[in-house]
Amino acid sequence: NAGVMQNPRHLVRRRGQEARLRCSPMKGHSHVYWYRQLPEEGLKFMVYLQKENIIDESGMPKERFSAEFPKEGPSILRIQQVVRGDSAAYFCASSPRTSGSYEQYFGPGTRLTVT
Amino acid sequence: DQQVKQNSPSLSVQEGRISILNCDYTNSMFDYFLWYKKYPAEGPTFLISISSIKDKNEDGRFTVFLNKSAKHLSLHIVPSQPGDSAVYFCAAGKGGATNKLIFGTGTLLAVQP
């Protein structure tokens, strides 16, 4: 039973380019969360999605960042016109969100470096 | 504002002894708490959780204690093993429409052989 998959594992982008990070949830999980970890900090929530719906994007920067979870295919976190401050580890998590279940299972992360 | 705090950035323990990792929170509306373990260059791994209606949950060598009046929880690892050396994060969440987790800044545990 495969866990949460993220790709790429490492991504290098120059300032001004676009970054696309992909996440495939665990089988049977229909809820996806994105978190960001800056150096020496804990994980910070960015966005929570279900299939074709954004449920909570309260942690997303207002500009340049967007997320989607289409009916078919992985969830995508998109960062346009990247800046050096976007360099971080981006983690995706999934959960089944059945009643009484609140654990989230994380992928290995994508480490974004902006040069 | 930091709603979940881990005030000890690091902890060193001898193999076979007990490791106690602490976490404090400020929001009394949190419904559940979780502990994650993280190795470098990997994602967090879920360890154990506890609902706010309980004060203890145990799973093998791991036990989580919740003191709601003090807004404090702790993770006990007994006996500690060298493979337990990692960063441990506590996280908290509320029920309702969102399931977002608020993480502490982590405690680096080193278990000495």
Interface residues (C-beta under 8 A of the other chain):
Chain A: V4 Q6 H31 Y33 Y35 E41 G42 L43 K44 F45 Y48 I55 D56 S58 G59 F91 A93 S95 R97 Y102 E103 Q104 Y105 F106 G107 P108 G109 R111
Chain B: V4 D31 Y32 L34 Y36 A41 E42 G43 P44 T45 F46 S49 F89 A91 G93 G95 A97 T98 N99 K100 L101 I102 F103 G104 T105 G106
